[in-house]
């Protein structure tokens, strides 16, 4: 009986360590997504203002889809949004 209890305690401790590692990784992914989303929104605003000052009528709107694209894909997602708008412009 003592051996079974010891095995259960060790297995429980290992499971707890794995659970903490998974939760830490998930929190890091969520934080990274939120940072990319915020920086993407700021970048879109700055690029929209810059293009407006240059007289170029390419504007990417800030909506949930564009923020999700910027959050998941990062800078390449922002470039993709402007490429889609540029293709529409042509």
N, C-alpha and C positions, 0 to 999 in steps of 0.2 A: 504494500500500500504506500509506503514511503517513497518508493521509486516512481510510482505513478504520479504522485503529487509533485515530486521534484521535476519530472518531465513536463507536467502541466504548467508549472510556474515558469520554466525556461521557455516553453512554447509561447506562453502568454507574453513574456517579456520581449521575445523576438517579434511577435505580432504587433506589439505596442510600438516598438522601434520602427518597424516598417510602416505603420500607420502614420506616425509622426513625419517620416521622410516623405511619404506621398502627399500629406497635407502641406508640408513646407514647399514642395515642388509646385503644387497647384496654386498656392498663394503667390509664388514667384511668377508663375505664368499670368495670373490675373493682374498682378501689379505691372508686369511688362506690357500687357495689352492696354491697360489704362494709360500708361505713360505714352505709348505709341499713338493712342487715340487723341490725347491732349496735344501732343506735339504735331500730329497731323492736322488738327483743327487750326492751330496757330499758323502752320505752314500754308494751309489753304487760304487763310485770311490774308497773309502777307503776299502770296503769289497773286491773289485776286486784286489786291491794291496795286501791286507793281504793274500788272497787265493793264489795269485801268489807267494808270498814269502814262503808260506807253501808248494808249489809244487802241489797244487790242481788246476786242469784245469777247474774250473767253472767260467765263465765270463758272466756277464749280460751286454749287450750293452746299451749305452745311446742313445735312439731313442725316438721319440715322444710317442710311445706306452708305453714304460717303464716309461717315465716321467709322462705320464697321469695316469698310474697305481699308481705310488708313490704319485702323487698329490691327487688322489681321496681316496685311501685306507691308505696312510701313511706308517708306519713301517710294517704293516701286508702285504701291497702290495709289499714291497721290499722282505719280506720273501717269498711271493708267487712267485715272479720272480725267486728267487734262488731255490725254490722247483721245479719249472718247469724245470729249467736248470739241476738240479740234477737228475730228472727223465729221462731226455734225455741222461744224462751221463751214467746212468746204462744200 
